[in-house]
Amino acid sequence: MPTRSSAPSPDPSRGSPPLTPTADTTACDIFCAVIDNFGDIGVCWRLARQLAHEHGWQVRLFVDDLHAFQRLCPSLVIDAPRQHVDGIVVEHWHEPAHAGDTLQIADVVIEAFGCELPNVYVAAMARRERAPAWFNLEYLSGEDWVADFHLRQSPHPRYALTKTFFFPGLGPGTGGVLKERDLDAARAAFESSADARAAWWHDATGVAPPAPDATVVSLFAYENPAVDSLLEQWRHAASPVVLLVPEGRISGALGRFFELPAHASGVSFAAGTRAQRGNLTACSLAFTEQSRYDALLWASDVNFVRGEDSFVRAQWAARPFVWQIYPQADDAHLPKLDAALAHYAASLPDDARTALARFWHAWNGVGTPDWADFMRHRTTLERRAATWATELASLGDLAGNLALFAKTQLK
Ligand code: TRH
């Protein structure tokens, strides 16, 4: 039966006691190097929890940046080299060569986003009696080539090891995206309970939910020159707009718009701030732990999201959304934006598809956003958001797809 095995190690006796797997659990090591922001650890942490909680795997997560991780997981202890959180062993990957105090090789090894495994770990993988199932988990892209490359295998140049490339995606033949088994039920419970929504508004903003004629917009974004025009449009909107902004990279623009002085922390429009101009009321929210981010999407009518993980969550929230893709040199991100639109917007009527594409492009630096044009198609976009969530779910969830494939490799 698969299990975590201690490979012969140069110094196997160092550090904390070995993990104690039971004979029938699958041991999995995930390695995550945080490049920037929260998406790298956001995806790995979500995957780790799903594999542990839904598949019963014994998961160890190596992370090089515990500060970024702690923003998503406040119970994490910043200076602990090794700790248990939510049923997962978290190792501070404090230097690239570090592979845990005791060299133990898991049944399934996932290197996230091309981060390089420690040499000593790879060498021990090769010495293991049965080679582990080794995955490189790639970034999400909706582009067509992804299906061709998903599950391609690459033999190691020196060792008898094979690495499988696992590609998340938005279409058939890809690995899909992460989705917890209980996510739809949690959303339905939130949406059907006025008390749950009122409690959320009270906790997150300190006030009651707005009147039904208000449009609630969540705004999670990088710095974005298009925001100034949009704030002006919301200020002059025909009906109230309530903007919910997790404190972060876009907050400075809000502070300038509302002419607010910087907070003592140096952040303008810091968490807890509430400001109004014309028909726009904006609330700055504290960055919450990851599992609470979904409720913000469920409480909003339209969600602005970014990067990878919040982009996926907005799709599961099944509301109209606007994606700010992670910007790359030479506008390499724009074809990826269009590839996502091709999936999401393909079945929309021409006018709604054009308005959606125009708005997403404008939010990504090409043109000026036109809120009225976007909102003219609100009902159509709401319907599409719901059908798209069903279509996307038909790909199966990424953790389940990966677990299933790993099983075939471990037989
Ligand atoms: O933070 P992001 O921009 O992350 C990334 C990284 O930049 C990464 O290097 C890049 O490659 C990738 O994008 C494409 O956006 P993302 O992916 O949405 O991650 C944000 C995470 O933060 C997500 O898991 C949701 C979480 N989050 C919270 O936990 N609490 C909050 O209050 C908010 C607003 C977000």
Residues whose N, C-alpha, C, O or C-beta is under 5 A from the ligand:
A	BS01	TRH	I35 D36 N37 F38 G39 D40 G42 L72 F220 P246 A286 F287 T288 E289 Q290 Y293 R306 G307 E308 D309 S310 F311 Y326
